[in-house]
Every structure is written in structure tokens, then in C-alpha cells.
Amino acid sequence: MKHIPKEIIDYIKDKDSVESYRDLVDLMGFTEDEASNILGVKTFKDLKFKPHNVVPNAFAAVVYFPLEDNGEGGWFSVVGGGSGLYGDGVSSFEVFAEGMDDPLTYLSKEQVTKSMLDRQKTKYEL
């Protein structure tokens, strides 16, 4: 990744990961990959799906985020496809994560990314 101008870093450093990511992509024209690399965060593209261990014809991915003082972070599971899951595993997905009471269902890839960003700090946040 090329050098990021100080003005951009100053602009995003006081924002949370969702705001920073959105501003880099929507306002500044960075690609989603560039934005996640700049911020040092994981997004949907970083998920490594494997066949689900229990549900036939389904897929699952798990990532781990550093656990924060506010309870955010920890394990984060994304599943889809197969019978009984709330997402087709292609364009919609089910998310369940540490500290959640109920799963988030039928999320788009973009919504999964937002949910992932909600649980992470950027490398610029204190």
C-alpha cells in the first residue's frame, strides 16, 4: 500500500471503524480492499469459508477479533446455505458472535462487513 497522506490519517483517526471505512470508500474513492488495508481491519473478503461441520451443503467461516474492554471482539461466525440456516451462503448470510443473544439473519456481504467493523478498532484508534 502506498503512503497515505497525513491529512487522510488525521481525518479518520478520531472516527470508529465503520465511519472510517465508509468515508474512505464513499467519500474518498478508495476501494474496499484499500480501505481495509489502510485501517488494518478485516472485512467479508477476509473470511475463509469451509464446509459446515454439522449442516450439509452449508458453509461456515470464523474469525477472532481482539476482545475490547467494552465486550466487543471475540469470535465471529458467518454461515450460510444448507437447511435451517438464515442465509443462502451466496448473497445472504447468518452472523453470530461472542456476546450476542440472537443471530443476525439474511445479511448481505456489505452488512456482514459492517457487523465485522462494529467489532474492530482501526489501527488509528486509541
Helices and strands as residue ranges (DSSP letters): H 6-12, H 17-22, I 23-27, H 32-39, G 44-46, E 50-51, E 58-65, E 74-81, E 93-97, E 104-107, H 109-118
